[in-house]
Amino acid sequence: MNVQFYTRPNCPLCEDARLMLELVKEDVVLHIEEINIEDNDDIHEKFLLRIPVIERDGVVIQEGRIDYPTLLEVFTS
């Protein structure tokens, strides 16, 4: 399963989200495309106040505070 992980450097919430994704990867096969929002002006404008954001097939799964139970439920259903 492919997911996009929108992040930026020096973001503590992003670090927490990365850990949650790694935990979920122990239970579900995931390919995580990590996207630094600071590399693209359009993406930066879209996600600046929302990161971290986890998206699958163009649908936002979670943003801000990311939690394991929600990710696991979405990725296993």
Contacts in CASP RR format, 6 or more apart in sequence:
PFRMAT RR
TARGET T0000
AUTHOR 0000-0000-0000
METHOD contacts of the structure
MODEL  1
MNVQFYTRPNCPLCEDARLMLELVKEDVVLHIEEINIEDNDDIHEKFLLR
IPVIERDGVVIQEGRIDYPTLLEVFTS
1 28 0 8 1.000
1 29 0 8 1.000
1 30 0 8 1.000
1 31 0 8 1.000
1 56 0 8 1.000
1 75 0 8 1.000
2 30 0 8 1.000
2 31 0 8 1.000
2 33 0 8 1.000
2 56 0 8 1.000
3 21 0 8 1.000
3 30 0 8 1.000
3 31 0 8 1.000
3 32 0 8 1.000
3 33 0 8 1.000
3 54 0 8 1.000
3 55 0 8 1.000
3 56 0 8 1.000
3 61 0 8 1.000
3 75 0 8 1.000
4 32 0 8 1.000
4 33 0 8 1.000
4 35 0 8 1.000
4 53 0 8 1.000
4 54 0 8 1.000
4 55 0 8 1.000
4 56 0 8 1.000
4 58 0 8 1.000
5 17 0 8 1.000
5 18 0 8 1.000
5 21 0 8 1.000
5 32 0 8 1.000
5 33 0 8 1.000
5 34 0 8 1.000
5 35 0 8 1.000
5 52 0 8 1.000
5 53 0 8 1.000
5 54 0 8 1.000
5 55 0 8 1.000
6 35 0 8 1.000
6 37 0 8 1.000
6 43 0 8 1.000
6 47 0 8 1.000
6 50 0 8 1.000
6 51 0 8 1.000
6 52 0 8 1.000
6 53 0 8 1.000
6 54 0 8 1.000
6 55 0 8 1.000
7 14 0 8 1.000
7 17 0 8 1.000
7 18 0 8 1.000
7 34 0 8 1.000
7 35 0 8 1.000
7 36 0 8 1.000
7 37 0 8 1.000
7 51 0 8 1.000
7 52 0 8 1.000
8 14 0 8 1.000
8 36 0 8 1.000
8 37 0 8 1.000
8 38 0 8 1.000
8 51 0 8 1.000
9 36 0 8 1.000
9 38 0 8 1.000
11 51 0 8 1.000
11 52 0 8 1.000
13 51 0 8 1.000
13 52 0 8 1.000
13 64 0 8 1.000
13 65 0 8 1.000
13 66 0 8 1.000
14 51 0 8 1.000
14 52 0 8 1.000
16 52 0 8 1.000
16 65 0 8 1.000
16 66 0 8 1.000
17 52 0 8 1.000
17 54 0 8 1.000
17 64 0 8 1.000
17 66 0 8 1.000
18 34 0 8 1.000
18 52 0 8 1.000
20 66 0 8 1.000
20 67 0 8 1.000
20 68 0 8 1.000
20 71 0 8 1.000
21 30 0 8 1.000
21 32 0 8 1.000
21 54 0 8 1.000
21 66 0 8 1.000
21 71 0 8 1.000
23 68 0 8 1.000
24 30 0 8 1.000
24 68 0 8 1.000
24 71 0 8 1.000
24 72 0 8 1.000
24 75 0 8 1.000
25 32 0 8 1.000
27 72 0 8 1.000
27 76 0 8 1.000
28 72 0 8 1.000
28 75 0 8 1.000
28 76 0 8 1.000
30 75 0 8 1.000
35 43 0 8 1.000
37 43 0 8 1.000
37 44 0 8 1.000
37 46 0 8 1.000
37 47 0 8 1.000
37 48 0 8 1.000
37 51 0 8 1.000
38 44 0 8 1.000
47 53 0 8 1.000
50 63 0 8 1.000
50 64 0 8 1.000
51 63 0 8 1.000
51 64 0 8 1.000
52 63 0 8 1.000
52 64 0 8 1.000
52 66 0 8 1.000
53 60 0 8 1.000
53 62 0 8 1.000
53 63 0 8 1.000
53 64 0 8 1.000
54 60 0 8 1.000
54 61 0 8 1.000
54 62 0 8 1.000
54 63 0 8 1.000
54 66 0 8 1.000
54 71 0 8 1.000
55 61 0 8 1.000
56 74 0 8 1.000
56 75 0 8 1.000
61 70 0 8 1.000
61 71 0 8 1.000
61 74 0 8 1.000
62 70 0 8 1.000
62 71 0 8 1.000
62 74 0 8 1.000
END
